[in-house]
């Protein structure tokens, strides 16, 4: 490949990289499920849903945790949602910011006690996220 060809390829790559960095971030919806139901974060509007998908009488419980890495001194519970025994899903809005770290934890039968709750095999958690 000639020097001119290499320069053209490098220039095109640089333009593509700048265009990719300048484009807005796409929505980053998150969802976790455990066989009893699911917990979902819809990025557009920061809507959280907890839905029971089985009619066996066991409710489902979701918690959103936040750690600022500066002021919170660890993960703090910022939102609880539950569903079971009624039509529809539990729903709430919680503004997700750019700083810190959020984790969703979802369990059947009870609220989670911490972001990484493993006391029950029905508890799961998301990867960390923010805006």
Helices and strands as residue ranges (DSSP letters): H 3-22, E 30-33, E 37-42, E 47-52, E 60-67, E 76-83, E 90-93, E 101-108, E 124-125
